[in-house]
């Protein structure tokens, strides 16, 4: 009997006998030592539908997964990815589609997640809600992610989930008659709580800041956060925190591209050169005095007083008026024509 078959037999027996998590923990340590299995295979085994049950995940599974996580037999990104493979949100594969492909850097790794046998849960929304809240506690407590690689994988699988949920939400809105809307809304709230815990995690933010998260993944993360946020109408706090991260935190910690920095430097140099031309001092032309200037000045005074008094005045009547006197006229003549005023 292979290691996988041994694990399958043990899981079936545990579920049939309703084995308590304490007893499960003691047995699982012996089983993992004698029959080691990769974490991804263990996650798939515990989360995929079986021949006897294809409707909903057994309530014991989340409790068993907590034991597996505690003993590091599975990883948190691996659990999310295995759950994503069999989620009711995902459509069944078309004929000839033997894997799930994605564009490079769009949040899903450009690889096949094993052969897609088409197995999906009929209604996995409530178990997913429960698992999302349980996994959020691991992130909030600092238990996960453990290193940079796990942080990057966590970001990628969260993007996968948001892509799938947003696509399913658009389909549900278009069909209008799609069922399970309440369960889907509750699952969205739980996923939103998980996403908030991920993007606010210090190790995840450091991974983004240092460039460990690829640039294409960072762009896709920002894009999917913007698309996913409207689905959190019943959770305004999570929506607000996601918006703050997307519009403020992510912009601040985004690593600077050297090519972009060089291009900005060239633009700054061009602007500096233009600024230098604008700062040149241009000497004013000397003022040329003429008799016409004095005539215009006196005529303006007459016109002003005529408007105020609504009467016709002559030049000899300007002096002693409220707005001008002889000192003001002589001061103007002296400043403009450099003539001496009478003593």
Long-range contacts (C-beta under 8 A, 24 or more apart in sequence): 3-35, 3-36, 3-37, 4-37, 4-41, 4-45, 6-31, 6-35, 7-31, 7-35, 7-37, 7-42, 7-45, 8-45, 11-45, 11-46, 12-50, 14-60, 14-64, 15-58, 15-60, 18-60, 19-60, 21-63, 21-64, 21-66, 21-67, 24-64, 24-67, 25-67, 25-70, 25-71, 28-67, 28-68, 28-71, 28-73, 29-71, 32-71, 32-73, 39-73, 39-74, 39-75, 39-78, 40-78, 40-81, 40-82, 42-68, 42-73, 42-74, 43-74, 43-75, 43-78, 43-79, 43-81, 43-82, 44-82, 44-85, 44-114, 46-74, 46-82, 47-79, 47-82, 47-83, 47-85, 47-86, 48-82, 48-85, 48-86, 48-119, 49-86, 49-119, 49-120, 49-121, 54-119, 54-121, 54-122, 55-121, 55-122, 55-123, 56-121, 56-122, 56-123, 56-124, 56-126, 56-127, 57-121, 57-124, 57-127, 59-127, 61-127, 62-127, 62-130, 62-131, 62-134, 65-131, 65-134, 66-134, 69-138, 69-144, 75-144, 75-150, 75-153, 76-135, 76-138, 76-139, 76-144, 76-145, 76-150, 76-154, 77-145, 77-150, 77-153, 77-154, 77-156, 77-157, 79-131, 79-135, 80-135, 80-154, 80-157, 80-158, 80-161, 81-113, 81-157, 81-160, 83-124, 83-128, 83-131, 84-157, 84-160, 84-161, 84-164, 85-113, 85-114, 85-116, 86-119, 86-120, 86-121, 86-124, 87-120, 87-121, 87-124, 87-128, 87-164, 88-120, 88-121, 88-122, 88-123, 88-124, 88-125, 88-180, 89-124, 89-164, 89-165, 89-168, 90-120, 90-164, 92-118, 92-120, 93-118, 102-160, 104-216, 105-214, 105-215, 105-216, 105-217, 105-219, 105-220, 106-159, 106-163, 106-216, 106-220, 107-155, 107-156, 107-159, 107-160, 107-162, 107-163, 107-217, 107-220, 107-221, 107-224, 108-156, 108-159, 108-160, 108-163, 109-156, 123-180, 123-183, 125-180, 125-183, 125-184, 125-186, 125-187, 126-183, 126-186, 126-187, 128-187, 128-190, 128-191, 129-183, 129-186, 129-187, 129-189, 129-190, 130-190, 132-187, 132-190, 132-191, 132-193, 132-194, 133-190, 133-193, 133-194, 135-194, 136-190, 136-193, 136-194, 136-197, 139-194, 139-197, 139-198, 139-201, 140-197, 145-201, 145-203, 145-204, 147-203, 148-203, 148-206, 148-207, 148-212, 151-201, 151-203, 151-204, 151-207, 151-212, 151-213, 152-207, 152-212, 152-213, 152-217, 154-198, 154-204, 155-198, 155-204, 155-207, 155-208, 155-213, 155-217, 155-221, 156-217, 158-194, 158-195, 158-198, 158-221, 159-217, 159-220, 159-221, 159-224, 161-191, 162-191, 162-195, 162-224, 162-225, 162-227, 162-228, 163-224, 165-191, 165-228, 165-231, 166-224, 166-227, 166-228, 166-231, 169-231, 185-234, 188-231, 188-232, 188-234, 188-235, 189-232, 189-234, 189-235, 189-238, 192-228, 192-231, 192-232, 192-235, 192-238, 192-239, 192-242, 193-235, 193-238, 195-225, 195-228, 195-238, 195-242, 196-238, 196-241, 196-242, 196-245, 199-225, 199-242, 199-245, 199-249, 199-250, 200-241, 200-245, 205-249, 205-253, 208-250, 208-253, 208-254, 208-255, 209-253, 209-254, 209-255, 210-255, 211-255, 215-257, 218-250, 218-254, 221-250, 222-246, 222-250, 289-336, 289-337, 293-336, 294-333, 294-336, 294-337, 297-332
